[in-house]
Amino acid sequence: MNLILLGAPGSGKGTQAKALAQRLKTTHLSTGDVFREEIAKKTPLGTKVQSYVTSGKLVPDAVVTEVVTAKLAALQGSFLLDGFPRTVEQAISLDGYLKKSGKKLDRVVYLALSEDEVIKRLTARRNCGSCNELYNMVSKPPKHPQFCDKCGGKLVQRQDDTEETVKKRLMVFRDLTEPLISYYKAHENVFEADAAGVAAEITETIANELGAPAQ
């Protein structure tokens, strides 16, 4: 089953994508992970996208589409896209690629979450600077507020998780990504899931809707 997972920043796309990919035995492809890896390695692509990511802006459509379609072309089997497409233009490009390659999109899952909850969640996130373990000072706090439970590394707040940048990201989401939800509701079978609950329960709700085998 080929899937797209949509939702505002902080709606739990990464968490749900990993859990659902495991349940459905499909490949999870996260554009955010790909870009962060490229930035960390200081590759030409990483240098190109870093200024967009840290300022809360979207990476240009052409760059994102080129990266994702190259990943899909090299992929054997089904996929779950997390973080792509984010604009109607990207969706149209993806439709064109899938049609040309003889593949199809089966479902679109939209994680619905209020803006107040998004801000609360994202500004509480912390990453370990050494092993990249993710914490949330509200829902998944470390034993010590400044250090990682796993490796003892110092916890940091990503530049794109400050309140000012989160508000910018939400503005971008409203302007560019919300029309994408309308696009898919008109063209594809969209399932809207409430993303405000417990992560495991949300996963179960979505997995049931998609017909995943019971665990």
C-alpha positions, 0 to 999 in steps of 0.5 A: 500500500502506497501512502502519504501522511499529511499534518501540521508541524508537530502533529506526530507525522514522524512518530506515526509514519515509523509505527505505520510503516512497521505495521504495514511493512512498507518503506518510510521515506521522510524528507525531513530526515533526508535533509537533516542528514544532508545538512549534517554531512555538509553536502551541496544539497545540505548547504542549499536547504539549510537556510530554508529549514532553519528559518522555517521556510519550505525548501523549493518545490523543484529541489524537494521533488527531485530528491523524493522522486530519485528515492522512489525510483530506487525503491523496491516495494511500497512506500509511506511518504512523510513530509512530501508533498507539502504543496499542490505543485509538489502533489501534481509533480508526484502524480505525474511521476507515479503515472509515468512509473506505473505506480499509484497512490492508495490512501492519504492520511491527514493528522488533524491538530490545533495550532495551540497544541502544535506550538505547545508540542514543538517548543517543548522538543529537545534533541540530544546533540550527540545521538539525536535522541528526541525528547519532549519536556512535557510528554517525554521528559528526560531524567535530567532537563539538560542531558540525554538519558541514553548517552549523557549528551547535552540536549538542545532546542532545534532552531526550527522549534523556537516559538517564533520559528514555529509560528512562521512554520504554521503560517507557511503550513496554512498558506501552502499546505492546507490547500494540499489537503483540499486537493487530495480530498478532491482526488484521493481517498483521505482519512482524517485522524485526530492527532491530539490523543495518545500516539499508540492509540492514534496508530491503532485507529489509522492501522485499523482504517487501512486494514493492517493486520492486528498485532 
